Amino acid sequence: MKRLYRANYGEIGGVCKGLSDYCDIDESIMRIIFIVFIFTPFPIVLVYLLMWIIIPKETNNYDNNNQNDITKNY
């Protein structure tokens, strides 16, 4: 079962990256969706901040594992 999480390696808070991983879409598309909603009366900034607080951070150590794999190749 998939879990929703905030990615450790995202841009600002990892919310868009976590949502894009959960929905199996490109993270650029998710960011574009959030940018489009900024210009609507929908309070997307508040929703983003709430999601940043509520959604748990990714628990696996992707950055360290990825870094170790890169250094092993050299």
DRENGUTOR-672558 format. One record per atom (N, C-alpha, C): x, y, z; chain; atom name. Coordinates in pm, 1 decimal, m for minus. Layout:
<sites>
<site east="X" north="Y" up="Z" ch="A" at="CA"/>
...
</sites>
This chain:
<sites>
<site east="82.9" north="m117.6" up="0.0" ch="A" at="N"/>
<site east="0.0" north="0.0" up="0.0" ch="A" at="CA"/>
<site east="88.0" north="124.8" up="0.0" ch="A" at="C"/>
<site east="52.7" north="218.9" up="m85.4" ch="A" at="N"/>
<site east="128.5" north="342.4" up="m94.1" ch="A" at="CA"/>
<site east="100.1" north="431.5" up="25.9" ch="A" at="C"/>
<site east="202.3" north="506.1" up="66.0" ch="A" at="N"/>
<site east="186.1" north="602.5" up="174.1" ch="A" at="CA"/>
<site east="221.3" north="740.1" up="122.3" ch="A" at="C"/>
<site east="149.0" north="837.7" up="169.3" ch="A" at="N"/>
<site east="176.6" north="975.7" up="134.0" ch="A" at="CA"/>
<site east="282.0" north="1029.2" up="230.0" ch="A" at="C"/>
<site east="384.9" north="1091.3" up="177.1" ch="A" at="N"/>
<site east="492.1" north="1145.9" up="257.5" ch="A" at="CA"/>
<site east="546.8" north="1271.0" up="189.9" ch="A" at="C"/>
<site east="621.4" north="1350.4" up="267.0" ch="A" at="N"/>
<site east="695.3" north="1463.1" up="211.3" ch="A" at="CA"/>
<site east="834.9" north="1413.4" up="179.1" ch="A" at="C"/>
<site east="879.0" north="1437.3" up="58.7" ch="A" at="N"/>
<site east="1010.4" north="1389.5" up="17.0" ch="A" at="CA"/>
<site east="1120.3" north="1470.8" up="84.1" ch="A" at="C"/>
<site east="1226.5" north="1401.9" up="123.4" ch="A" at="N"/>
<site east="1342.2" north="1469.2" up="183.1" ch="A" at="CA"/>
<site east="1420.9" north="1548.1" up="80.4" ch="A" at="C"/>
<site east="1406.7" north="1514.2" up="m44.7" ch="A" at="N"/>
<site east="1486.8" north="1575.2" up="m150.3" ch="A" at="CA"/>
<site east="1402.6" north="1664.1" up="m241.4" ch="A" at="C"/>
<site east="1294.1" north="1720.1" up="m187.6" ch="A" at="N"/>
<site east="1208.6" north="1810.1" up="m264.0" ch="A" at="CA"/>
<site east="1263.4" north="1951.9" up="m262.5" ch="A" at="C"/>
<site east="1196.2" north="2040.2" up="m332.2" ch="A" at="N"/>
<site east="1242.0" north="2178.9" up="m341.1" ch="A" at="CA"/>
<site east="1220.3" north="2254.5" up="m209.9" ch="A" at="C"/>
<site east="1097.9" north="2292.2" up="m180.2" ch="A" at="N"/>
<site east="1072.7" north="2375.6" up="m62.3" ch="A" at="CA"/>
<site east="1043.2" north="2287.8" up="59.3" ch="A" at="C"/>
<site east="933.2" north="2216.9" up="55.8" ch="A" at="N"/>
<site east="897.9" north="2133.8" up="169.9" ch="A" at="CA"/>
<site east="883.1" north="1987.9" up="134.4" ch="A" at="C"/>
<site east="896.0" north="1955.2" up="7.3" ch="A" at="N"/>
<site east="881.0" north="1817.9" up="m36.4" ch="A" at="CA"/>
<site east="737.3" north="1775.4" up="m57.9" ch="A" at="C"/>
<site east="642.7" north="1868.7" up="m44.8" ch="A" at="N"/>
<site east="501.4" north="1834.7" up="m57.6" ch="A" at="CA"/>
<site east="468.0" north="1795.9" up="m201.2" ch="A" at="C"/>
<site east="507.9" north="1877.0" up="m297.2" ch="A" at="N"/>
<site east="476.5" north="1846.9" up="m437.7" ch="A" at="CA"/>
<site east="543.6" north="1717.8" up="m482.9" ch="A" at="C"/>
<site east="666.1" north="1694.1" up="m440.6" ch="A" at="N"/>
<site east="736.3" north="1571.0" up="m477.3" ch="A" at="CA"/>
<site east="667.1" north="1449.9" up="m416.0" ch="A" at="C"/>
<site east="627.3" north="1461.0" up="m289.8" ch="A" at="N"/>
<site east="556.6" north="1351.0" up="m224.5" ch="A" at="CA"/>
<site east="422.1" north="1322.7" up="m289.0" ch="A" at="C"/>
<site east="348.2" north="1428.4" up="m323.4" ch="A" at="N"/>
<site east="219.3" north="1410.1" up="m390.8" ch="A" at="CA"/>
<site east="237.7" north="1350.9" up="m530.0" ch="A" at="C"/>
<site east="340.5" north="1394.5" up="m601.1" ch="A" at="N"/>
<site east="362.8" north="1340.7" up="m735.8" ch="A" at="CA"/>
<site east="403.5" north="1193.8" up="m730.6" ch="A" at="C"/>
<site east="482.1" north="1155.9" up="m631.5" ch="A" at="N"/>
<site east="516.8" north="1014.0" up="m615.4" ch="A" at="CA"/>
<site east="392.5" north="931.4" up="m582.0" ch="A" at="C"/>
<site east="308.3" north="985.9" up="m497.0" ch="A" at="N"/>
<site east="186.4" north="915.0" up="m456.3" ch="A" at="CA"/>
<site east="89.3" north="898.0" up="m573.0" ch="A" at="C"/>
<site east="77.6" north="1001.2" up="m656.5" ch="A" at="N"/>
<site east="m16.9" north="998.5" up="m769.4" ch="A" at="CA"/>
<site east="44.5" north="944.9" up="m898.3" ch="A" at="C"/>
<site east="171.8" north="910.2" up="m896.1" ch="A" at="N"/>
<site east="244.0" north="859.3" up="m1013.2" ch="A" at="CA"/>
<site east="239.4" north="955.7" up="m1131.9" ch="A" at="C"/>
<site east="264.0" north="1084.0" up="m1103.6" ch="A" at="N"/>
<site east="277.2" north="1182.2" up="m1210.0" ch="A" at="CA"/>
<site east="409.1" north="1256.1" up="m1191.0" ch="A" at="C"/>
<site east="450.6" north="1327.7" up="m1293.2" ch="A" at="N"/>
<site east="575.5" north="1401.5" up="m1286.9" ch="A" at="CA"/>
<site east="563.6" north="1515.3" up="m1185.8" ch="A" at="C"/>
<site east="670.4" north="1538.5" up="m1110.5" ch="A" at="N"/>
<site east="664.9" north="1642.8" up="m1007.9" ch="A" at="CA"/>
<site east="650.9" north="1782.0" up="m1068.4" ch="A" at="C"/>
<site east="697.0" north="1802.9" up="m1190.5" ch="A" at="N"/>
<site east="681.2" north="1932.7" up="m1256.4" ch="A" at="CA"/>
<site east="533.9" north="1963.5" up="m1281.0" ch="A" at="C"/>
<site east="457.8" north="1862.7" up="m1316.2" ch="A" at="N"/>
<site east="314.5" north="1881.7" up="m1337.3" ch="A" at="CA"/>
<site east="247.2" north="1919.7" up="m1206.2" ch="A" at="C"/>
<site east="286.3" north="1855.4" up="m1096.6" ch="A" at="N"/>
<site east="227.7" north="1888.4" up="m966.5" ch="A" at="CA"/>
<site east="262.5" north="2031.3" up="m927.6" ch="A" at="C"/>
<site east="383.9" north="2074.0" up="m953.4" ch="A" at="N"/>
<site east="422.9" north="2211.5" up="m921.5" ch="A" at="CA"/>
<site east="345.4" north="2311.5" up="m1006.8" ch="A" at="C"/>
<site east="324.0" north="2278.3" up="m1133.7" ch="A" at="N"/>
<site east="246.2" north="2366.1" up="m1221.6" ch="A" at="CA"/>
<site east="103.2" north="2378.0" up="m1170.1" ch="A" at="C"/>
<site east="46.7" north="2268.0" up="m1124.7" ch="A" at="N"/>
<site east="m89.2" north="2270.3" up="m1068.5" ch="A" at="CA"/>
<site east="m94.8" north="2363.8" up="m947.8" ch="A" at="C"/>
<site east="4.2" north="2354.9" up="m858.6" ch="A" at="N"/>
<site east="6.5" north="2442.2" up="m741.6" ch="A" at="CA"/>
<site east="23.7" north="2588.2" up="m782.9" ch="A" at="C"/>
<site east="107.7" north="2615.9" up="m882.8" ch="A" at="N"/>
<site east="127.3" north="2753.7" up="m928.9" ch="A" at="CA"/>
<site east="m0.4" north="2809.4" up="m989.8" ch="A" at="C"/>
<site east="m70.5" north="2729.1" up="m1067.9" ch="A" at="N"/>
<site east="m197.0" north="2774.0" up="m1127.4" ch="A" at="CA"/>
<site east="m298.5" north="2806.5" up="m1017.6" ch="A" at="C"/>
<site east="m303.9" north="2723.0" up="m914.1" ch="A" at="N"/>
<site east="m399.7" north="2746.6" up="m806.3" ch="A" at="CA"/>
<site east="m366.3" north="2869.5" up="m722.5" ch="A" at="C"/>
<site east="m242.4" north="2916.8" up="m726.7" ch="A" at="N"/>
<site east="m206.6" north="3038.2" up="m653.5" ch="A" at="CA"/>
<site east="m286.6" north="3157.3" up="m705.9" ch="A" at="C"/>
<site east="m314.9" north="3158.3" up="m836.6" ch="A" at="N"/>
<site east="m385.2" north="3270.7" up="m898.7" ch="A" at="CA"/>
<site east="m537.4" north="3255.1" up="m897.4" ch="A" at="C"/>
<site east="m587.4" north="3160.1" up="m823.3" ch="A" at="N"/>
<site east="m731.9" north="3141.2" up="m808.7" ch="A" at="CA"/>
<site east="m773.1" north="3184.1" up="m668.4" ch="A" at="C"/>
<site east="m901.3" north="3200.1" up="m643.5" ch="A" at="N"/>
<site east="m944.7" north="3237.3" up="m508.5" ch="A" at="CA"/>
<site east="m927.6" north="3125.1" up="m406.2" ch="A" at="C"/>
<site east="m893.4" north="3005.4" up="m453.2" ch="A" at="N"/>
<site east="m872.2" north="2892.5" up="m362.9" ch="A" at="CA"/>
<site east="m746.9" north="2917.9" up="m278.3" ch="A" at="C"/>
<site east="m752.1" north="2901.4" up="m146.8" ch="A" at="N"/>
<site east="m637.5" north="2933.4" up="m59.6" ch="A" at="CA"/>
<site east="m528.3" north="2826.0" up="m64.1" ch="A" at="C"/>
<site east="m461.1" north="2814.0" up="m177.1" ch="A" at="N"/>
<site east="m363.3" north="2706.5" up="m196.0" ch="A" at="CA"/>
<site east="m240.2" north="2723.0" up="m107.4" ch="A" at="C"/>
<site east="m202.3" north="2845.6" up="m77.2" ch="A" at="N"/>
<site east="m85.0" north="2865.8" up="8.9" ch="A" at="CA"/>
<site east="m113.2" north="2809.8" up="147.7" ch="A" at="C"/>
<site east="m232.0" north="2834.1" up="198.7" ch="A" at="N"/>
<site east="m270.6" north="2779.3" up="328.6" ch="A" at="CA"/>
<site east="m276.3" north="2626.8" up="324.2" ch="A" at="C"/>
<site east="m330.5" north="2572.4" up="217.2" ch="A" at="N"/>
<site east="m338.0" north="2426.8" up="200.8" ch="A" at="CA"/>
<site east="m196.7" north="2367.6" up="194.7" ch="A" at="C"/>
<site east="m106.6" north="2432.3" up="120.7" ch="A" at="N"/>
<site east="31.3" north="2383.5" up="111.2" ch="A" at="CA"/>
<site east="98.2" north="2383.7" up="248.1" ch="A" at="C"/>
<site east="81.6" north="2490.9" up="323.1" ch="A" at="N"/>
<site east="141.2" north="2498.0" up="457.0" ch="A" at="CA"/>
<site east="83.4" north="2392.3" up="550.9" ch="A" at="C"/>
<site east="m47.0" north="2371.0" up="543.5" ch="A" at="N"/>
<site east="m108.0" north="2266.0" up="626.0" ch="A" at="CA"/>
<site east="m56.0" north="2127.4" up="587.0" ch="A" at="C"/>
<site east="m41.4" north="2104.7" up="457.1" ch="A" at="N"/>
<site east="11.4" north="1975.5" up="412.7" ch="A" at="CA"/>
<site east="156.0" north="1958.4" up="457.7" ch="A" at="C"/>
<site east="231.2" north="2066.2" up="458.3" ch="A" at="N"/>
<site east="370.6" north="2062.7" up="501.9" ch="A" at="CA"/>
<site east="378.1" north="2021.6" up="648.8" ch="A" at="C"/>
<site east="281.8" north="2067.2" up="727.4" ch="A" at="N"/>
<site east="278.0" north="2034.8" up="870.0" ch="A" at="CA"/>
<site east="223.7" north="1894.1" up="894.2" ch="A" at="C"/>
<site east="118.4" north="1855.7" up="821.8" ch="A" at="N"/>
<site east="47.1" north="1731.2" up="850.3" ch="A" at="CA"/>
<site east="113.7" north="1607.8" up="789.4" ch="A" at="C"/>
<site east="158.8" north="1617.8" up="665.8" ch="A" at="N"/>
<site east="215.7" north="1500.3" up="597.3" ch="A" at="CA"/>
<site east="351.3" north="1467.5" up="657.9" ch="A" at="C"/>
<site east="372.4" north="1342.8" up="699.0" ch="A" at="N"/>
<site east="500.8" north="1306.6" up="759.9" ch="A" at="CA"/>
<site east="613.3" north="1305.0" up="657.2" ch="A" at="C"/>
<site east="735.2" north="1327.2" up="707.1" ch="A" at="N"/>
<site east="852.6" north="1321.3" up="621.5" ch="A" at="CA"/>
<site east="884.5" north="1177.9" up="584.1" ch="A" at="C"/>
<site east="948.9" north="1162.4" up="470.8" ch="A" at="N"/>
<site east="989.2" north="1030.6" up="424.4" ch="A" at="CA"/>
<site east="1086.5" north="970.4" up="526.0" ch="A" at="C"/>
<site east="1066.9" north="844.0" up="560.8" ch="A" at="N"/>
<site east="1148.4" north="783.4" up="665.0" ch="A" at="CA"/>
<site east="1274.5" north="716.3" up="613.4" ch="A" at="C"/>
<site east="1273.0" north="670.2" up="488.3" ch="A" at="N"/>
<site east="1394.6" north="605.4" up="440.4" ch="A" at="CA"/>
<site east="1499.8" north="710.6" up="410.7" ch="A" at="C"/>
<site east="1622.9" north="670.3" up="408.4" ch="A" at="N"/>
<site east="1734.7" north="762.5" up="395.3" ch="A" at="CA"/>
<site east="1782.4" north="764.5" up="251.0" ch="A" at="C"/>
<site east="1699.3" north="814.6" up="161.5" ch="A" at="N"/>
<site east="1726.8" north="812.1" up="18.0" ch="A" at="CA"/>
<site east="1855.1" north="885.3" up="m17.0" ch="A" at="C"/>
<site east="1874.9" north="1004.8" up="38.8" ch="A" at="N"/>
<site east="1991.4" north="1085.2" up="2.7" ch="A" at="CA"/>
<site east="2121.9" north="1014.9" up="39.6" ch="A" at="C"/>
<site east="2128.9" north="957.1" up="159.3" ch="A" at="N"/>
<site east="2251.5" north="889.7" up="200.1" ch="A" at="CA"/>
<site east="2275.1" north="763.7" up="118.6" ch="A" at="C"/>
<site east="2170.2" north="687.3" up="90.7" ch="A" at="N"/>
<site east="2185.8" north="567.1" up="9.8" ch="A" at="CA"/>
<site east="2229.7" north="602.6" up="m130.7" ch="A" at="C"/>
<site east="2169.5" north="705.5" up="m188.6" ch="A" at="N"/>
<site east="2204.8" north="748.7" up="m322.1" ch="A" at="CA"/>
<site east="2348.8" north="798.5" up="m325.2" ch="A" at="C"/>
<site east="2391.0" north="873.4" up="m224.6" ch="A" at="N"/>
<site east="2526.0" north="925.0" up="m218.3" ch="A" at="CA"/>
<site east="2625.9" north="810.9" up="m204.9" ch="A" at="C"/>
<site east="2594.3" north="711.0" up="m125.1" ch="A" at="N"/>
<site east="2683.5" north="596.9" up="m109.4" ch="A" at="CA"/>
<site east="2696.8" north="520.1" up="m239.9" ch="A" at="C"/>
<site east="2588.9" north="505.3" up="m314.5" ch="A" at="N"/>
<site east="2595.2" north="436.8" up="m442.7" ch="A" at="CA"/>
<site east="2681.6" north="511.7" up="m541.9" ch="A" at="C"/>
<site east="2675.8" north="643.3" up="m539.2" ch="A" at="N"/>
<site east="2755.6" north="724.7" up="m631.3" ch="A" at="CA"/>
<site east="2904.0" north="711.4" up="m597.2" ch="A" at="C"/>
<site east="2938.7" north="715.1" up="m468.0" ch="A" at="N"/>
<site east="3079.3" north="707.8" up="m430.8" ch="A" at="CA"/>
<site east="3137.8" north="568.4" up="m451.3" ch="A" at="C"/>
<site east="3055.5" north="464.2" up="m449.4" ch="A" at="N"/>
<site east="3104.9" north="329.1" up="m472.3" ch="A" at="CA"/>
<site east="3147.8" north="308.8" up="m616.8" ch="A" at="C"/>
<site east="3090.0" north="386.8" up="m707.6" ch="A" at="N"/>
<site east="3123.7" north="370.2" up="m848.1" ch="A" at="CA"/>
<site east="3258.5" north="429.3" up="m884.7" ch="A" at="C"/>
<site east="3315.6" north="511.5" up="m797.6" ch="A" at="N"/>
<site east="3443.1" north="575.7" up="m828.2" ch="A" at="CA"/>
<site east="3558.7" north="506.2" up="m764.3" ch="A" at="C"/>
</sites>
